[in-house]
Amino acid sequence: MEFYTTRREQFLKELAHHTKQYNTISLIRFIIAIAFLILGYYSVQSANPVKFVIAMALCALAFSGLMRLHTAVSKKKERAAALVAVNEQEITYLTGHGIPFADGTHFADHNHAYSHDLDVFGQRSLFHNLNRTETFKGANKLAELLLNVLPQPEILLNQAAVKELAAKPEWRQEVMALGKSNKDSADAYYKLQEWLKHNPVSLSPVAGILAVISPLALLAAVIGYLCTGNGIFATVAEYLIGFNFIFILGYIKIIKNEIEHTTEIHETIHRYALIIEQLENELFTSEKLKNLQKTLTGSGEKASIHIKKLALLFSRMDIVNNVFGAAILNSVSLFHFHTLKSLVSWKKNHANNVILWLEAIAEAEAMGSFANLYYNNPDFTFPQLNSDSHIIFKDLGHPLIKKGTRVGNDITFNPAFTILTGSNMSGKSTFLRSLGINMVLAGAGAPVCATQAMVHPLPVLVSMRLSDSLSDSESYFFAEIKRLRQIMDALQGEKAFVLLDEILRGTNSDDKRTGTIKVVKRMMGLNAIGAIATHDIEVCNTADEYPENLINRCFEVQIVDNELYFDYCLRDGICKNKSATFIMEKMGVV
C-alpha cells in the first residue's frame, strides 16, 4: 500500500506543477496572439511597416515555439494524471472500497467447463480482481489464459516473466498509464484489422512521377513570379493548380476506400507505439519477455517507429474529411496522393507484422496483471510442475479472500479423489472454488494462493453452479445432467481435475444418493482427480470400496455457548455435526 500512496502523492505534485506550466504557457500564447494582431494593425497604418512586420515575425516564431512547448507540457500533464489514476485505483482496490477495473462480463460463457461455476468473469470475479490491462487485445489475452490450461513449457515461461515483472512495478504502471491516456476499444482494433486485411491498392509509376513534378513546377512558377513579376509565371502556376486539383479528384475514391475503416484511430495507434517503445527499451532477463522484444525488433528496426509512422499517416489521411483544408493542400502539393503512396508502401512492408506486435502488447499486459497479483500478495507461490498426477497444496486459500479473514488448508490428492462432507456454511463450496481457481491460475503460469504447491496442470471440469435455461426450455436438472455428461466425455479423452458440488439437486433424495454414488464410481473408473461435496453420508461409504483412490474429508461445525462456530479447517473423515436443525430452532422456524 505504501508504494501506491507514495506514488500517488508524487504524481499529484507533478500534475499540479505541469498544470500550472500549461496554464502559464496558454496565457503567454494568448498575449502573443493579441500582440500579433495589434502589430498587424499598426503595420497597415504605418508608412514604414518593416519594423512591425519584423516584430510580427518574431511573435509568430515565439508562438510556434510555445506551441511545441505547450504540447510537450500537455503530454507530461497527461502522463501524471494517468499515473495518479493508476495508483488511486490500486489504493481503492486494496482498501476494499471497490474494484475499479473492467470485469470481463462479455467473456462469460455458461457452457464453459468452469468459468461460470468458478466466477471467472463478471462482478467481483477472478478477472475483475486480476485485470490490469488497458488495451482490447490485452483483456482478451488475459481472458484466454484464464479459460485454458497451457502446456507446461509455456507455464514455466510465464512464471519467470511474471516474477520479473512483479519486480518492475514502476514499469508496469508506465504501460498502464499509456493505455489509460487513450482508451483502446474493440472498434479501434477491428478497424485496424480490417484495413490490414485489404490488399494495398496499385498506384501507377507515371502518376507517382507526375505527383512529384507538378508541385515542384508550381513552386518554381511561384518563385519565378515573385522574383520577376512576369505574368507568364502566374498563368503557369494557375494551370498547375488546376492540374493538381483534377489529378487528386481522380484519386479521391481510392483514398476514401483506403481509409474507410481507419477514421480517427491514429491516436490509439500512436499509443500502441508508445507501449511498444516501453517494451523495446526495457532490460529483460526472462526468456518470454526477451522473445517479445525480439518480435518487436527482430528485423533490425524497431516496431514502435513503424507504428508511429502509421499513426502519422492515418492522421494525415483524416484531413481529407476537412474539405477546405484538403482542397488547398492537394491543389498545391498533392498532399493526399503522397500520403496514400506512403500508406500503400507501409502496408506492403509491415502489414503482416502488426498483429504480432499487438499480440506482444497483449502478452505483456496479461503477464503484468499476474505480476500485479504477485506484487500485492508476496506470500503467494508459484507451483512446481509435474506430469505424474501429483497435486499438493499447503495452506491453500481463495485468492480473492483477504489475508486477514482467509483460512488456509493443506491437501494432497493421494488418494486422487476426495468425498467432502460438512454442514451448510462450513466452507465446502468455498474450498472447492479455492481448488478450482488455483488450478486455473497454475495452468496460466500465475502465482497461486498457497505457501507451497506442486501441480500437474490439468484441464478443470466443474459442476457447481448451474441454472435453468428459459431460452432453451431447459430445467436445472437437465442442465446438470448435460454438464455431467460433458465431464464424463472429457474424461474419456484425457485426465482432468474435477470438482462437483452437491450434484443431482433436482431430484428426490433417494435418487440423488444413488445417482451420486454411481457418479463417484464412474469417476474411479475414469481415474479422475478432484473432489465432490455432498450432504449424503451414505456416499462416503464408497471410499471403502476404493481405498487406494478415494478418501473422506470434511469441514466440521461446533456449537459453543449456544452459537455456531465454523473454523473452516479441513479434516480427514466424515462430517459428524449438523447445523440445519440448530439454526432453524434458534431462528424460531421450528
C-alpha positions as CSV (number, residue, x, y, z in Angstrom):
1,M,0.0,0.0,0.0
2,E,2.8,2.4,0.9
3,F,4.2,2.1,-2.7
4,Y,0.9,3.2,-4.2
5,T,0.3,6.1,-1.7
6,T,3.8,7.4,-2.2
7,R,3.5,7.2,-6.0
8,R,0.1,8.9,-5.9
9,E,1.5,11.9,-3.9
10,Q,4.5,12.1,-6.2
11,F,2.4,12.3,-9.3
12,L,-0.2,14.6,-7.8
13,K,2.7,17.1,-7.2
14,E,3.8,16.6,-10.8
15,L,0.3,17.1,-12.1
16,A,-0.1,20.3,-10.2
17,H,3.3,21.6,-11.5
18,H,2.5,20.7,-15.1
19,T,-1.0,22.1,-14.9
20,K,0.5,25.4,-13.7
21,Q,3.0,25.4,-16.6
22,Y,0.3,24.5,-19.0
23,N,-1.9,27.4,-17.9
24,T,1.0,29.9,-17.9
25,I,2.0,28.9,-21.4
26,S,-1.6,29.2,-22.6
27,L,-1.8,32.8,-21.1
28,I,1.5,33.8,-22.8
29,R,0.3,32.4,-26.1
30,F,-2.9,34.4,-25.8
31,I,-0.9,37.6,-25.1
32,I,1.4,37.0,-28.1
33,A,-1.6,36.4,-30.3
34,I,-3.1,39.7,-29.2
35,A,0.3,41.4,-29.8
36,F,0.5,39.9,-33.3
37,L,-2.9,41.4,-34.2
38,I,-2.0,44.8,-32.8
39,L,1.3,44.8,-34.7
40,G,-0.6,43.8,-37.8
41,Y,-2.9,46.7,-37.4
42,Y,-0.1,49.2,-37.0
43,S,1.9,47.7,-39.9
44,V,-1.1,48.5,-42.1
45,Q,-1.4,52.0,-40.7
46,S,2.3,52.8,-40.7
47,A,4.2,54.4,-43.6
48,N,7.2,52.3,-42.6
49,P,5.8,48.9,-41.7
50,V,9.1,47.0,-41.8
51,K,9.7,47.1,-38.0
52,F,6.2,46.0,-37.4
53,V,6.5,43.1,-39.8
54,I,9.8,42.0,-38.2
55,A,8.1,42.1,-34.8
56,M,5.2,40.1,-36.1
57,A,7.6,37.5,-37.5
58,L,9.2,37.3,-34.0
59,C,5.8,36.9,-32.5
60,A,5.0,34.1,-34.9
61,L,8.3,32.3,-34.1
62,A,7.6,32.7,-30.4
63,F,4.1,31.4,-30.8
64,S,5.3,28.4,-32.8
65,G,7.9,27.6,-30.1
66,L,5.3,27.9,-27.3
67,M,3.0,25.6,-29.3
68,R,5.7,22.9,-29.2
69,L,6.4,23.6,-25.5
70,H,2.7,23.5,-24.8
71,T,2.3,20.1,-26.5
72,A,5.3,18.7,-24.5
73,V,3.9,20.0,-21.2
74,S,0.4,18.7,-22.2
75,K,1.9,15.2,-22.6
76,K,3.7,15.4,-19.2
77,K,0.4,16.6,-17.6
78,E,-1.5,13.7,-19.2
79,R,1.1,11.2,-18.0
80,A,1.0,12.5,-14.4
81,A,-2.8,12.4,-14.4
82,A,-2.8,8.8,-15.7
83,L,-0.3,7.7,-13.1
84,V,-2.4,9.4,-10.4
85,A,-5.4,7.4,-11.6
86,V,-3.4,4.1,-11.8
87,N,-2.3,4.4,-8.1
88,E,-5.7,5.7,-6.9
89,Q,-7.4,2.7,-8.4
90,E,-5.0,0.3,-6.7
91,I,-5.5,2.1,-3.4
92,T,-9.3,1.9,-3.8
93,Y,-9.0,-1.8,-4.6
94,L,-6.6,-2.7,-1.7
95,T,-8.6,-0.7,0.9
96,G,-11.8,-2.6,-0.2
97,H,-13.7,0.4,-1.4
98,G,-14.4,-1.1,-4.8
99,I,-12.9,-2.8,-7.8
100,P,-12.3,-0.1,-10.4
101,F,-11.3,-2.3,-13.3
102,A,-13.2,-3.9,-16.2
103,D,-14.9,-7.1,-15.0
104,G,-14.9,-9.0,-18.3
105,T,-18.6,-9.8,-18.2
106,H,-18.6,-10.1,-22.0
107,F,-16.3,-13.1,-21.8
108,A,-18.8,-15.1,-19.6
109,D,-19.9,-18.4,-21.1
110,H,-22.3,-20.6,-19.1
111,N,-21.3,-23.5,-21.3
112,H,-17.6,-23.3,-20.5
113,A,-16.2,-26.2,-18.4
114,Y,-15.6,-24.0,-15.3
115,S,-15.7,-20.2,-15.9
116,H,-19.3,-19.7,-14.8
117,D,-19.1,-22.1,-11.9
118,L,-15.8,-20.6,-10.5
119,D,-16.9,-16.9,-11.2
120,V,-14.0,-16.3,-13.6
121,F,-15.8,-13.3,-15.2
122,G,-18.3,-10.7,-14.0
123,Q,-18.7,-8.5,-10.9
124,R,-16.2,-9.4,-8.2
125,S,-14.9,-12.3,-10.3
126,L,-11.3,-13.5,-10.7
127,F,-10.9,-11.5,-13.9
128,H,-12.4,-8.4,-12.2
129,N,-9.8,-8.6,-9.4
130,L,-6.8,-9.5,-11.6
131,N,-7.4,-7.3,-14.6
132,R,-4.8,-4.5,-15.1
133,T,-5.0,-4.5,-18.9
134,E,-5.8,-1.3,-20.8
135,T,-5.9,-2.5,-24.4
136,F,-8.6,-4.5,-26.1
137,K,-6.2,-7.3,-27.0
138,G,-4.6,-7.3,-23.5
139,A,-8.0,-8.0,-21.9
140,N,-8.7,-10.8,-24.5
141,K,-5.3,-12.4,-23.8
142,L,-5.9,-12.4,-20.0
143,A,-9.3,-14.0,-20.6
144,E,-7.8,-16.5,-22.9
145,L,-5.2,-17.5,-20.3
146,L,-7.9,-17.9,-17.6
147,L,-10.0,-20.1,-19.9
148,N,-7.4,-22.7,-21.0
149,V,-4.5,-24.7,-19.4
150,L,-1.2,-24.1,-21.1
151,P,1.4,-26.7,-21.9
152,Q,4.0,-27.0,-19.1
153,P,6.9,-25.3,-21.0
154,E,4.7,-22.2,-21.6
155,I,3.6,-22.2,-18.0
156,L,7.2,-22.1,-16.9
157,L,8.0,-19.3,-19.3
158,N,5.0,-17.3,-17.9
159,Q,6.1,-17.9,-14.3
160,A,9.5,-16.5,-15.0
161,A,8.0,-13.5,-16.8
162,V,5.5,-12.8,-14.0
163,K,8.3,-12.9,-11.4
164,E,10.4,-10.5,-13.4
165,L,7.5,-8.0,-14.0
166,A,6.4,-8.2,-10.4
167,A,9.8,-6.6,-9.5
168,K,9.1,-3.8,-12.0
169,P,6.0,-2.0,-10.6
170,E,7.1,1.4,-12.0
171,W,7.5,0.0,-15.5
172,R,4.1,-1.8,-15.3
173,Q,2.5,1.5,-14.2
174,E,4.0,3.3,-17.2
175,V,2.5,0.8,-19.5
176,M,-0.9,1.1,-17.8
177,A,-0.8,4.9,-17.9
178,L,-0.1,4.9,-21.6
179,G,-3.1,2.7,-22.2
180,K,-5.3,4.7,-19.9
181,S,-4.5,8.1,-21.6
182,N,-6.2,7.0,-24.7
183,K,-8.5,4.1,-24.0
184,D,-8.3,1.3,-26.6
185,S,-11.5,-0.3,-27.9
186,A,-12.7,-3.3,-29.9
187,D,-13.9,-0.8,-32.5
188,A,-10.4,0.7,-33.0
189,Y,-8.7,-2.8,-33.1
190,Y,-11.2,-4.2,-35.6
191,K,-10.9,-1.1,-37.8
192,L,-7.2,-1.6,-38.0
193,Q,-7.5,-5.3,-38.6
194,E,-10.0,-4.7,-41.4
195,W,-7.6,-2.2,-43.0
196,L,-4.7,-4.7,-42.7
197,K,-6.8,-7.5,-44.5
198,H,-7.3,-5.5,-47.7
199,N,-4.6,-5.8,-50.3
200,P,-2.9,-2.5,-50.9
201,V,-4.0,-0.5,-54.0
202,S,-1.7,-0.4,-57.0
203,L,-0.5,3.1,-58.0
204,S,0.8,3.9,-61.5
205,P,4.5,4.8,-61.6
206,V,3.6,7.6,-64.1
207,A,1.2,9.1,-61.6
208,G,4.0,8.9,-59.0
209,I,6.3,10.9,-61.3
210,L,3.7,13.5,-62.2
211,A,2.9,13.9,-58.4
212,V,6.5,14.9,-57.8
213,I,7.0,17.1,-61.0
214,S,3.8,19.1,-60.8
215,P,4.2,20.5,-57.2
216,L,7.9,21.3,-57.9
217,A,6.9,23.0,-61.2
218,L,4.3,25.0,-59.3
219,L,6.8,26.1,-56.7
220,A,9.2,27.1,-59.4
221,A,6.5,29.2,-61.2
222,V,5.6,31.0,-57.9
223,I,9.2,31.8,-57.2
224,G,9.7,33.0,-60.8
225,Y,6.7,35.3,-60.5
226,L,7.8,36.7,-57.1
227,C,11.3,37.3,-58.5
228,T,10.4,38.8,-61.9
229,G,6.8,39.8,-61.7
230,N,6.3,38.2,-65.1
231,G,2.7,37.3,-65.6
232,I,3.6,34.1,-67.6
233,F,4.8,32.5,-64.4
234,A,1.4,33.4,-62.7
235,T,-0.5,31.8,-65.6
236,V,1.6,28.7,-65.4
237,A,1.0,28.5,-61.7
238,E,-2.8,28.8,-62.2
239,Y,-2.7,25.9,-64.7
240,L,-0.6,23.7,-62.4
241,I,-3.0,24.3,-59.5
242,G,-5.9,23.3,-61.8
243,F,-4.0,20.2,-62.9
244,N,-3.3,19.2,-59.3
245,F,-6.9,19.7,-58.4
246,I,-8.1,17.5,-61.2
247,F,-5.3,15.0,-60.6
248,I,-6.3,14.5,-56.9
249,L,-10.0,14.2,-57.8
250,G,-9.1,11.1,-59.8
251,Y,-7.8,9.5,-56.6
252,I,-10.4,10.7,-54.1
253,K,-12.4,7.4,-54.3
254,I,-9.3,5.3,-53.8
255,I,-8.3,7.5,-50.9
256,K,-11.8,7.2,-49.3
257,N,-11.8,3.4,-49.8
258,E,-8.3,3.1,-48.2
259,I,-9.3,4.9,-45.0
260,E,-12.9,3.8,-44.8
261,H,-12.2,1.7,-41.7
262,T,-9.5,3.8,-40.1
263,T,-11.1,7.2,-39.3
264,E,-9.9,8.7,-36.1
265,I,-7.9,5.8,-34.8
266,H,-4.5,7.4,-35.2
267,E,-4.3,8.4,-31.5
268,T,-5.0,4.8,-30.4
269,I,-2.3,3.5,-32.8
270,H,0.1,6.1,-31.5
271,R,-0.5,4.8,-28.0
272,Y,0.3,1.3,-29.3
273,A,3.6,2.7,-30.5
274,L,4.4,4.2,-27.1
275,I,3.6,1.0,-25.3
276,I,5.7,-1.0,-27.8
277,E,8.5,1.5,-27.1
278,Q,8.4,0.7,-23.4
279,L,8.7,-3.0,-24.3
280,E,11.6,-2.3,-26.7
281,N,13.6,-0.2,-24.3
282,E,13.3,-2.2,-21.0
283,L,16.1,-4.6,-20.0
284,F,14.5,-8.0,-19.5
285,T,16.1,-11.3,-18.4
286,S,13.3,-13.8,-18.7
287,E,13.1,-15.8,-21.9
288,K,9.4,-14.9,-22.6
289,L,9.9,-11.2,-22.3
290,K,13.1,-11.3,-24.3
291,N,11.3,-13.2,-27.0
292,L,8.6,-10.5,-27.0
293,Q,11.3,-7.9,-27.6
294,K,12.7,-10.0,-30.5
295,T,9.3,-9.9,-32.1
296,L,9.4,-6.1,-31.9
297,T,13.0,-5.6,-33.1
298,G,13.8,-8.8,-35.0
299,S,14.1,-7.1,-38.4
300,G,16.7,-4.7,-37.1
301,E,14.2,-1.9,-37.0
302,K,12.0,-1.0,-34.0
303,A,8.3,-1.8,-34.4
304,S,7.5,1.4,-32.5
305,I,9.0,3.5,-35.3
306,H,6.8,1.9,-37.9
307,I,3.7,2.1,-35.8
308,K,4.3,5.8,-35.1
309,K,4.6,6.3,-38.8
310,L,1.4,4.5,-39.4
311,A,-0.4,6.7,-36.8
312,L,1.0,9.8,-38.5
313,L,-0.1,8.6,-42.0
314,F,-3.6,7.9,-40.7
315,S,-3.7,11.3,-39.1
316,R,-2.7,13.0,-42.4
317,M,-5.3,10.9,-44.2
318,D,-8.1,12.1,-41.9
319,I,-7.6,15.7,-43.2
320,V,-9.4,14.5,-46.3
321,N,-12.6,15.0,-44.4
322,N,-11.8,18.7,-44.0
323,V,-12.9,19.8,-47.5
324,F,-11.4,23.3,-47.4
325,G,-8.1,22.2,-45.9
326,A,-7.8,19.2,-48.2
327,A,-8.6,21.3,-51.3
328,I,-5.8,23.8,-50.5
329,L,-3.2,21.1,-49.6
330,N,-3.9,19.0,-52.6
331,S,-4.1,21.8,-55.2
332,V,-0.6,22.9,-54.1
333,S,1.3,19.8,-53.1
334,L,-1.0,16.7,-53.9
335,F,-0.7,16.0,-50.2
336,H,-3.1,13.1,-50.0
337,F,-1.7,11.3,-53.0
338,H,1.8,11.3,-51.4
339,T,0.3,10.2,-48.1
340,L,-1.6,7.4,-49.9
341,K,1.6,6.3,-51.6
342,S,3.4,6.2,-48.3
343,L,0.5,4.3,-46.7
344,V,0.5,1.7,-49.5
345,S,4.2,1.2,-49.2
346,W,3.8,0.9,-45.4
347,K,1.1,-1.8,-45.8
348,K,3.2,-3.8,-48.2
349,N,6.2,-3.8,-45.9
350,H,4.7,-4.2,-42.4
351,A,1.0,-5.3,-42.5
352,N,1.9,-8.9,-41.7
353,N,3.7,-7.9,-38.6
354,V,1.1,-5.6,-37.0
355,I,-1.0,-8.4,-35.3
356,L,2.2,-9.9,-33.9
357,W,3.3,-6.5,-32.5
358,L,-0.1,-6.0,-30.9
359,E,0.0,-9.6,-29.6
360,A,3.3,-8.7,-27.8
361,I,1.5,-5.8,-26.1
362,A,-1.3,-8.2,-25.1
363,E,1.1,-10.8,-23.7
364,A,2.9,-8.1,-21.7
365,E,-0.3,-6.7,-20.2
366,A,-1.6,-10.2,-19.3
367,M,1.7,-11.0,-17.6
368,G,1.6,-7.6,-15.9
369,S,-1.8,-8.4,-14.4
370,F,-0.5,-11.7,-12.9
371,A,2.6,-9.7,-11.8
372,N,0.4,-7.2,-10.0
373,L,-1.3,-10.1,-8.2
374,Y,2.1,-11.4,-7.0
375,Y,3.3,-7.9,-6.1
376,N,0.2,-7.3,-3.9
377,N,0.5,-10.8,-2.5
378,P,4.1,-11.7,-2.0
379,D,3.1,-14.7,0.2
380,F,1.6,-16.4,-2.8
381,T,3.8,-19.0,-4.5
382,F,4.5,-20.4,-8.0
383,P,3.7,-24.1,-8.1
384,Q,6.3,-26.7,-9.0
385,L,5.1,-28.7,-12.0
386,N,5.0,-32.4,-12.7
387,S,3.4,-34.9,-15.1
388,D,2.7,-37.6,-12.6
389,S,-0.7,-36.5,-11.3
390,H,0.7,-35.1,-8.1
391,I,-1.3,-32.2,-6.8
392,I,-0.4,-30.9,-3.4
393,F,-1.3,-27.5,-1.8
394,K,0.0,-26.3,1.5
395,D,-2.0,-23.5,3.2
396,L,-4.4,-23.3,0.2
397,G,-6.8,-20.4,0.2
398,H,-9.1,-18.5,-2.1
399,P,-7.0,-15.7,-3.7
400,L,-9.9,-13.2,-3.6
401,I,-10.5,-13.5,0.1
402,K,-8.4,-11.0,2.1
403,K,-5.5,-12.4,4.0
404,G,-6.8,-11.4,7.4
405,T,-10.0,-13.5,7.0
406,R,-8.7,-16.2,4.8
407,V,-8.3,-19.7,6.3
408,G,-5.7,-21.9,4.6
409,N,-5.8,-25.7,4.3
410,D,-3.4,-28.4,3.3
411,I,-4.5,-31.0,0.8
412,T,-2.7,-33.8,-1.1
413,F,-4.6,-35.6,-3.9
414,N,-3.2,-39.1,-3.0
415,P,-5.7,-40.8,-3.0
416,A,-6.7,-38.9,-6.0
417,F,-10.4,-38.2,-5.3
418,T,-12.0,-36.7,-2.2
419,I,-15.5,-37.0,-0.9
420,L,-16.1,-33.8,1.0
421,T,-18.8,-33.5,3.7
422,G,-19.8,-30.7,6.0
423,S,-22.9,-28.8,7.1
424,N,-24.2,-25.7,5.3
425,M,-21.9,-22.7,5.7
426,S,-19.0,-24.8,6.9
427,G,-16.8,-24.0,3.9
428,K,-17.2,-26.8,1.4
429,S,-18.1,-24.7,-1.7
430,T,-15.5,-22.1,-0.9
431,F,-12.9,-24.8,-0.6
432,L,-13.9,-26.3,-3.9
433,R,-13.7,-22.9,-5.6
434,S,-10.3,-22.3,-4.0
435,L,-9.1,-25.6,-5.5
436,G,-10.6,-24.7,-8.9
437,I,-9.4,-21.1,-9.0
438,N,-5.8,-22.0,-8.0
439,M,-5.7,-24.8,-10.6
440,V,-6.8,-22.2,-13.2
441,L,-4.1,-19.8,-12.1
442,A,-1.5,-22.6,-12.0
443,G,-2.4,-23.6,-15.6
444,A,-1.9,-20.0,-16.8
445,G,1.6,-19.5,-15.2
446,A,0.3,-17.2,-12.4
447,P,1.0,-17.5,-8.7
448,V,-1.4,-19.4,-6.5
449,C,-2.8,-18.7,-3.1
450,A,-0.7,-21.2,-1.1
451,T,2.6,-21.2,0.7
452,Q,3.7,-24.3,-1.2
453,A,2.3,-26.1,-4.2
454,M,3.0,-28.9,-6.6
455,V,0.7,-29.2,-9.5
456,H,0.1,-31.4,-12.5
457,P,-1.6,-28.8,-14.8
458,L,-4.8,-30.5,-15.9
459,P,-8.0,-29.3,-17.6
460,V,-10.5,-28.2,-15.0
461,L,-14.1,-29.6,-15.1
462,V,-16.7,-28.3,-12.7
463,S,-20.3,-28.7,-11.9
464,M,-21.1,-26.3,-9.1
465,R,-23.5,-23.6,-10.1
466,L,-25.8,-24.3,-13.0
467,S,-29.1,-22.6,-13.7
468,D,-32.3,-23.1,-15.5
469,S,-32.2,-22.0,-19.2
470,L,-35.6,-20.5,-20.0
471,S,-34.5,-19.7,-23.6
472,D,-33.7,-23.4,-24.1
473,S,-36.7,-24.6,-22.1
474,E,-34.1,-26.5,-20.0
475,S,-34.7,-27.4,-16.4
476,Y,-31.9,-27.1,-13.8
477,F,-31.8,-30.9,-13.5
478,F,-31.4,-31.4,-17.3
479,A,-28.7,-28.7,-17.4
480,E,-26.8,-30.5,-14.6
481,I,-27.1,-33.9,-16.4
482,K,-25.8,-32.3,-19.6
483,R,-22.8,-30.9,-17.7
484,L,-22.1,-34.3,-16.0
485,R,-22.2,-35.9,-19.5
486,Q,-19.7,-33.3,-20.8
487,I,-17.4,-34.1,-17.9
488,M,-17.6,-37.8,-18.4
489,D,-17.0,-37.4,-22.2
490,A,-14.0,-35.2,-21.5
491,L,-12.5,-37.7,-19.0
492,Q,-12.7,-40.4,-21.7
493,G,-10.1,-38.5,-23.7
494,E,-7.7,-37.2,-21.1
495,K,-7.1,-36.9,-17.3
496,A,-8.7,-33.9,-15.7
497,F,-9.2,-32.2,-12.4
498,V,-12.9,-32.5,-11.5
499,L,-14.9,-30.6,-8.9
500,L,-18.6,-31.5,-8.2
501,D,-20.7,-29.6,-5.6
502,E,-23.9,-31.3,-4.3
503,I,-24.9,-32.8,-7.7
504,L,-28.4,-34.0,-8.7
505,R,-30.2,-31.4,-6.5
506,G,-33.1,-31.5,-8.9
507,T,-34.3,-35.0,-7.9
508,N,-35.6,-36.8,-4.8
509,S,-33.1,-37.7,-2.0
510,D,-33.0,-41.5,-2.7
511,D,-32.5,-41.0,-6.4
512,K,-29.9,-38.3,-5.7
513,R,-28.0,-40.5,-3.3
514,T,-28.0,-43.5,-5.8
515,G,-27.1,-41.3,-8.7
516,T,-24.2,-39.6,-6.8
517,I,-22.7,-42.9,-5.8
518,K,-22.8,-44.1,-9.4
519,V,-21.1,-40.8,-10.5
520,V,-18.4,-41.3,-7.9
521,K,-17.8,-44.9,-9.1
522,R,-17.7,-43.7,-12.7
523,M,-15.1,-41.2,-11.7
524,M,-13.0,-44.0,-10.2
525,G,-13.2,-45.9,-13.5
526,L,-12.0,-42.9,-15.4
527,N,-9.1,-42.2,-13.0
528,A,-10.4,-38.7,-12.3
529,I,-8.6,-36.4,-9.8
530,G,-10.6,-33.9,-7.7
531,A,-13.4,-33.7,-5.2
532,I,-17.1,-34.0,-4.7
533,A,-19.0,-32.2,-2.0
534,T,-22.1,-34.0,-0.7
535,H,-24.6,-34.0,2.3
536,D,-25.4,-37.7,1.8
537,I,-23.3,-39.5,4.3
538,E,-24.0,-42.8,2.6
539,V,-22.0,-41.7,-0.4
540,C,-18.9,-41.7,1.9
541,N,-19.1,-45.4,2.2
542,T,-18.0,-45.7,-1.4
543,A,-14.5,-44.9,-0.1
544,D,-14.4,-48.4,1.5
545,E,-14.7,-49.9,-2.0
546,Y,-11.8,-47.8,-3.4
547,P,-9.4,-47.3,-0.5
548,E,-6.5,-46.5,-3.0
549,N,-8.4,-43.9,-4.9
550,L,-11.0,-42.4,-2.6
551,I,-10.7,-40.5,0.8
552,N,-13.3,-38.9,3.0
553,R,-12.6,-35.3,4.2
554,C,-14.8,-32.9,6.0
555,F,-15.5,-29.5,7.5
556,E,-17.0,-29.6,10.9
557,V,-19.2,-27.1,12.8
558,Q,-19.1,-26.6,16.6
559,I,-21.7,-25.2,18.9
560,V,-20.0,-23.0,21.5
561,D,-22.1,-21.0,24.1
562,N,-25.2,-21.7,22.1
563,E,-23.6,-20.2,19.0
564,L,-22.4,-21.9,15.8
565,Y,-18.6,-21.8,15.3
566,F,-17.0,-22.5,12.0
567,D,-13.3,-22.9,11.8
568,Y,-13.2,-23.7,8.1
569,C,-10.4,-26.2,8.7
570,L,-10.2,-29.3,6.5
571,R,-10.2,-32.6,8.4
572,D,-9.9,-36.3,7.4
573,G,-13.0,-38.4,7.9
574,I,-16.8,-37.9,7.6
575,C,-18.7,-34.9,9.0
576,K,-20.5,-35.7,12.2
577,N,-22.1,-32.4,13.4
578,K,-25.1,-30.9,11.8
579,S,-26.3,-27.3,11.9
580,A,-29.6,-27.0,9.9
581,T,-31.9,-28.0,12.8
582,F,-30.0,-25.9,15.3
583,I,-30.2,-22.8,13.1
584,M,-34.0,-23.3,12.5
585,E,-34.6,-23.7,16.2
586,K,-32.5,-20.6,17.0
587,M,-34.4,-18.5,14.4
588,G,-37.8,-19.8,15.6
589,V,-38.6,-21.7,12.4
590,V,-39.2,-25.0,14.2
